[in-house]
Amino acid sequence: MIRRPVVAGQFYPQTETSLRKMLSGLIDPASEKQDAIGVIMPHAGYVYSGQVAGLTISKVDLKKTVIILGTNHTGSGERFSIMTSGSWMTPLGEVKIDTEIACSILKEGSLLKEDTLAHLQEHSIEVEIPFLQYLKNDIKIVPISVSPQAELSECQRLGEDIANGFKKIGRSGLFMASTDMTHYESEEIAKEKDRLAIDAIMDMSEERLFNVVKEKDISMCGLSAACGLISVCKNLGAKKAGLVKYQTSGDISGDYSSVVGYAGMIIC
């Protein structure tokens, strides 16, 4: 099947010309690259989170395939959902699913189910794809939707299964978690809470991240995806994580009374 865009014209421009123009101001193709295993990207409207997303992806050596873990905001479909065939459409064109990698990941684990319903109205993966297309027009993806209610043990198991399935193929790839940080708190509180979550990611500890988000009531929508990503990356030999950029919606709107936080991070 072809998965059609659902937030074009809302989160990002609807026409190819307008979208390319916007991305050209957010992405720096000449930026020095890191040989990353994983990356964390925000998924809000490009006006708000595009600077963080663009700068982050500009600093990554983009592989032929990107395995994207997105959060399931809609609650539709399976709790852990993967698409193994077809393509995703954006105003920049069609992006094919890497069936070989997707099927190997699905075969390896018991949590993931073949499912399209979780993806049809969900924006967390869709908004990342144009950034990838802009930098590499023949990019392929593996879309994985993760329930925000997942337990830590499930996130860890998911990461292990994804890593094992990926290793069996013997190819290179980049892993991505799509998440925003604190939602609708004051700038001061958002920065304080998000610093705790960012420190846990930099410590490469999905357990610490999961616990601090729960204990401090941090409204990080992609917690499960981020914990899964850390697990994947550690199982693939990653040793460190770094923050590329953090900002809030207040930096764009000027309203610091109620903001959303955005972090771009690279795991190597």
N, C-alpha and C positions, 0 to 999 in steps of 0.2 A: 504494500500500500504506500501511497504518498501522503505523508503527514503535512497538512497545510498550516501555514502560520495563523495564529489566533491573536497575537498582540502587535502585529505590524500596524503602524498608524497610531499606536498607543504608547508602547514602550520604546519604539524606535520608528524611523521614517518608513513610509509604506512603499515608496518608489525606489528603484535601484539607484537612480541618480542622486536623490536626496540622502539615501543611506550611505552611499559611498563617500559623499561629501562630508557627512558627519563623522564617519569612521576615520577619514583622512586627518581630521583634527584631533582624534583621540589616540591613534596608533602611530608609533614611530618605528617603521620597518628597519631603520638603521641602528636601532638600539642594540647595545651589546647583549648577546644571548647567553643564557645559562642552560646547561644540559640537565633539565629538570625531569623528575619522575612525576611530580604532582604539582597542581596549582589550585589555589582557591580564588574564586571570582565572585563578585556580587552580581545580582540579577535584577536590579531595579530599572526604571526608565533610564535611558542613556543620558538624559539631561542631568540626572542626579548621580548615577554610579558609573557612567561611561568613562570618566577620567581615570578612575581606579582600575576598571577592567582593561582599558586600552593600554595603560602603562604597564600593567602586570603581564598581559599576554605578549607585549612587545619585547619583554626581557626573556622570553622562553624560546628555546630551540624547538620549533613546532614539528612534531612527527607526522607521519602520514595518517595516523589514526588517533583520535582523541576519545577516550572513554569518559563519559560525563555522568557523574552522579548528581542528580537533581532531587530536590525535595518535592513531595507530593502535596501541594497546597489544597487541591480540590477534594482529596479523599476518594476519588474514583479509582476503580481497577484494583489490581493486586497491591499488597503492601510493599512487595519488592518486585518490581516489574522491569523486564528487559525486552526490547525489540531486537529481533535477530535478522530481519530482512526488510526491504523497502528503502525508502528515502524520506528526508525532511526537506521541505521547500521553504525558502525565504525569498525576499525581493532580489537577492543576489544570485538566485538559482537553486539547483537541487544538490543536496548532499546525501550521498549513499551511506547506508549502514554497512559497516565492515562485518559481513556475515560470518566469516571464518573466526574472527576473534569473539564475536558475540555468542556464537554457538558453542565454542569451547568453554566460555565462562558459564553459560547456562548449564552445560553438561556437568560441570565440576561441582556445582553447589545445589543445596536443597532449598534454600530460601527463595531464590529468584524463580519467577514464573514468566513464561512467554505471554505478553499482554500488551495491547495497544491502548486500552481504555484509559489507563493512568496517564497517558501522554497527550491525549487528544486536546484537552483544554488547559494544559499546564504550561506555564511560561518559563519555569526556572531553567530548563535546558534550551528552549527556543532562543532566548535572548543572548545566549553565548555563541550561537552558531555563526552569525554574521562576522564577529571578530575573527573567527577561524577562517572563514571563507575569504575575507579581505586579504589575509596574509598567505593563504595557500588554497588556490581555487579547486584543487583536486582532493581536498581533505575528506576523510571518512570519519564517521562517528559510531560510537556504541552508546545508545541512550539507556540509562538505568535510573528508574524512579524509586525513591526510598521514602518510606513512611516516616513522618516526623515523630511518630509515637514509638519508634523502634527502641528496644532495650539495648544497653551497651553491649551485652553478649552477642546480640544479633548483628550489630554493626561490626564487631570484631570478626565474627564468623563470615559475614558478607565480604569483608576485606580479604580474608584468607582465601575464600573461594574464588573471588575475582582474580587475585594474584596467581593462584594455582592454575586456573584456566588460561590465563594470559601467558604464563611461563611455558605451558605445553605447546603453544604455537611457535615460540622462539622468534618473535618479531618485536620491533620497537614500537612504542606508543607513549602517549602522554595521558595522565589521569587528571581529572578535574572534578572538584566539588563546587557546586553552585549554591551560594548562600549569602544572605544579608546578615547583618549583626543585630544589635539592639534596635527595637522598633518603638517609636513614639514615647520616648523619655526626653528629659531635658538634655542639652548638649553635655553638661557636666556629668550627669549620671550615666549617659550613654558611653562617654569616653572611659569613665571609671570601670564600668562593667565590661566593656569590650576589651579593655586592656587585660583583664583577667583571662578572657577566652583566648586572646591572641598569644599571651604568654604560655598558655597550656599547649597551643598548637606548636609554638616555637620549641617547646620542651618535647615535642613528638609524642605526646601522651594523650591518646583518645580517652583513657579513663579519667585523667585529670580534667580534660575538656568537658566530658559528659557530666562529671560531678559538679564542677564549678557553675556550669550553665543551669543545672537543676537547683543547686543550693542558693545561688544568687539571683534566681529568677531572671535570667538573661533571655530575652525573646529573640534568640538566634534561630531563624526558621529552618536553616539547613544543618542543624546540629547532627542529625543522623548521617547525612551525606558527608559532612566533614570528618566525623569519627570513622566512617567507612573508608574515606580517603587515606587518613593517617594509617589505618590498618593495612590497606593495600600497599602503601609506599614503604612501610617498614618491612613487610613481607618481600618486597622487591629490593631491599637493601638500602633504603634511604636513611640518612644519618642526621640531617639537619633541615630546619625550616627557617625562612626569613620573611619579614614583612617588607613589601614593596611600597605600599601606600595605604594610609587610612584617612578617611574623611567622613563627614556626615552630610546629610541633605541640607543642614543649616548653612554649610559653606556655599551652597548654591542659592538657596531661597532667602537667606538672611534671617530666617526664623529659627532661633535656637531654643525655643521653648518646648518643641516637640520634634525630634529628629529621628532619622534612621541612620545607622552606622554601616559603612562599607569598608571592607578590608580586602586587599589583594596580597596573596602570599604565594611563595614558591617553596617547594619541598624537593630537596636533592639527595 
